[in-house]
Amino acid sequence: MEQTVKDLELKAKQVRKGVLDMVYASKAGHVGGSMSSIDILTTLYYKVLNIDPKKFSDPDRDRFILSKGHIAESLYYILGDKGFFNKEKLKTYSQYGSTLIGHPNNKNNGVEVNTGSLGHGLPVAVGMALAGKRDNKNYRVFTLMGDGEQAEGSVWEGAMAAANYKLDNLVGIVDRNGLQISGTTEEVMALDDLKGKWTSFGWEVVEVDGNNIEELLKVFSNIPAKEGKPTMIIAKTIKGKGISFMENIAKWHHGVLTEEEYNQAVKELEGGTINE
């Protein structure tokens, strides 16, 4: 069924509620960054990516790498919901012996590579995109990074290589929520003109409201943004999006919810469910 903007917005609410349940039950996870990224991930997985859970090793599939791997719970929820593995497995998130650990683990179908050490996703994505070019494949490679992650030198090594090899099958996305584990990005390691930085490294840069699915769809439908150049999407988001007491609050980078906070968050996320 063709997914409309409204369908995707409702799906994003469902994903937020599912992720909330996972982090509350496990007392683990990075809920703030998950909430800011869910509209991006929902748009990708339910509309944009050419992937099939029944053929997850298809050599012609699009690739997605979650470079900001600390929000693994959001990726796991979507993979379970899409049928890459039994959705019941989500109940084991961060439990002893589970493969659904706190960072993406490729023992789970649909996870391309293990990530979590920040700065690794883009260089790996560059390699995948370059391989696609050399093998004359039409697949695309997407990677989602955090804005705090932009302080990693390996990001910029990857950026140079991608432009050098004219990887227009590569799409980088920065979740620009302005907060990282120890405060605002501008206090910890100022990014200043992030668009200008990526432009100077030879990328075609697009800025978008990363919590607006209609805008995201328009951007993703125009990939590559320019032939012969990798595309960088700077997605301006709100950390903790959808839960009032989390929004734009640094402590919710990895905060643990009390029962009262969980109940309030559930109440705020109610009203827009999708029939299973």
N, C-alpha and C positions, 0 to 999 in steps of 0.2 A: 504493500500500500504506500502511495506517495505521502511522504511526511510533510505536512504544512507547518508554517511557523508556529501556529497554535499547538499542533501536536507536539512539536519539539519543546515548546515552553512547558507544556504539561509533563512531558517526559523528564525535563530537567528538574522539575519539582519532585518527581518520583525518585530520581537519582539522589537528590539532596536528602530526602527523607531516608532512603536506604543507607546512604553513607553515614548519616547521623546515627542510625541504629547500630551500625557496625562499630563506630568509634565509642559510642556509649557502652555497649556490651563488653567491648574489649578493654576499655579504659586506656586506649592507645590510639595513635594516629595523629594526623595534622589537619584538623578540621577546618581551620580558617582558610588555608591555601586550597583545600579541596573545594570549598564553597565558591571561591573566586573563579576556579577553573572549570566548574561543571558545565557552564553554558558552552564553553569551547569544546570540551570533550563530547558533550551530547551532540552538538552540531556535526562534529567529525564522524562519530561512530554511527549515528542514526541517519546520516544524510550524505556525507562527503566521501568517506573512505570506501575504496573498492576492496572489500574483504568479505569472506564467507566463513562463518564458524565451522561449517562442514568441510571446508577445504583450507584450513588455516595455514597450511604449508605451501599453498599455491605459489609457484615462483613468479607469477604475474600480479600478485596482490600488492596493494599499497602497503607501505610500512609506516607504523607510528611508534615513536620512542618517547617515553615519558622521562625526560631528563630531570625534571624536578620530582625525583622518585619518592620523596617523602609523602606525597599525596597518593600513594599506591592504592589506598582504599577506594578512591573514586574510580580508578582504572579497573580494579577488581570487580567493583559492583557492576560496571557497564559490561565487562566481559562475561560475567555470570548472567546478566540480564539478556545479553545477545545470544547466549547458548554456547559459548566457548568451553564452558564446563558447567556442571550441575550447580544451579543457583543456591542449593542448600549448603554448598561448601562455604558460602560467604559467612555462615555462622561460626566458622572456625578461624576467622581473621585474627591474626596475632596470638593464636593459642599454640601451646606446645605441640610440636610435631606437624603443624599445618604448613603447607607450601605458600599460604597467603600471609607472608611475612611483611614487615613494615616498609619494605621497598620492593619494587617490581622484581619478580622472580620468574625466569623463563621455564621453570618446571610446570608452570600454568599455561595452558594453551592460550594463544593470543598475545602473550608477552614476548616481544621480539628479543630483547636483551635485558640482562640484569642492569639496573641503574640505581642511583642513589648518591653516589659520590659525585657531587655537583661539578659540572663542566664536561662531563663525559658524553652526554647525549648527542650534542651537535657533531663532534668529531666522528662518532660512530655513524651518524646519519649521513655525513659527507661521504664516508666510505661506501655505504649502501647506495647512495645516489650515483656515485662515480661508477660503481659496478653495474648499475642499471644502464647507464650511458654506454659503457663498453660492451655490454651484452645485448645492446639494441632492444632493451625492454622498455615498456611504456609505463611502468609503475612509478608512483610518486612516493617521496619520503617526507614525513612530517615529524617534527620534534617540538615538544613543549618545554620551555625553560622558565625558570623563575627570574624575577628582576634582580634579586640579590645574587643570583648565580652569574650575573654579568660581570662580576668581579674576578671570575676565574680566567686565567690566561689561556687555557685550552679552548675556551669559547672563541677567542679572537684568532687563534691559530686555525681553528676550523673555519672561521669566517673568511679568512684570506684564501684558504684552499678552495672553498666552495666557489668564490668569485673567480679564482684563477682557472678552474676547470669548467666555468660557465654552466653550473649545475642548476638549470631552470626546472629540474624535476624535484628540487629540494625546497621545502617550506619550513622556515623557522617561526616559532611563535613565542613571544615573551608575555607571560602573565604579569602585567605591569600593575600590581596592586599597591606598590609603594612601601610595603612592609616586609621585613625579614625577621629572623629569629630574635635579633637583639635590638630592634628598633626600626626606624624608617630607613629606606635605602639611602636617602640623601644625607642622613647623619652618619651612617655606617661607612658607606663608600659611594659618594655622590655620582649619579649617572648623568646628570645634567641633560644635554641634548642627545638622548639615546637614538632618536631617528637619524640625527646627523652623523653619529658614530657609525651606525650600520650602513648608511649611504656612502660614507667615505671608504668603507671596506668593500664597496662594489656590489652591494645588494640593492634590490628594488624594495623600498620600504612602504608599507601601508599601515596607517594607524586606524584603530577601530574601537568602538565600545565593546569590550569583551564580554559584557553581560547582556548584550542585545543580540538575540539570535537572528533576527531579520538582517541586521548589519553584517553579522558573521557570515551568513549564507551568501550575501552579495560579494563579500571579499573572497570566500573560498570558491565561488563560481568563476572567478577571474584569475585562475592559477595556470601558468605563471603570470605574475603581474607585468612582467616584461620578458620577452624572449631573450634567451642567452644569459639571464641573470637569476640567481637564487632569490626567492621572495622571503622577506621578513615581515611578519605581522606583529605589530606592537599593540597588544590588546589591553586597553585600560580597564581595569576591573576593581571591584571592592572586596577586600579580604573579609571573609565571613558572610558573603552575600546571601541575603534571604533570612538572616537571623539577626534581629535588631541589636542585641547586646554583644554580638560578635563583630559587627561591621566596623572596619577600620580600627580595630583594637589589636595591638601587636601581641598581647599575651595569648590570643587565640591561634597563634601559629601552631601550637601543639597543646592547647589547653584541654583538661579533662572535665567533662560536664558533671555537675551534681544532678541528682534526680529532679530537683526543682528547675534547673536550667534546661535539662532535657525536655521536660514536660512543656516548658514555655516555648522552646524551639519547635517542638512537634506542632504545637498549636499554631505557631506562625507559618509553618510550612503546609498546613492543611488547606484544603479548598482548591482542588485542581489535580485530581488523581486520574490515572489512566487505567482502564480496565486491563487486567492481566490477560 
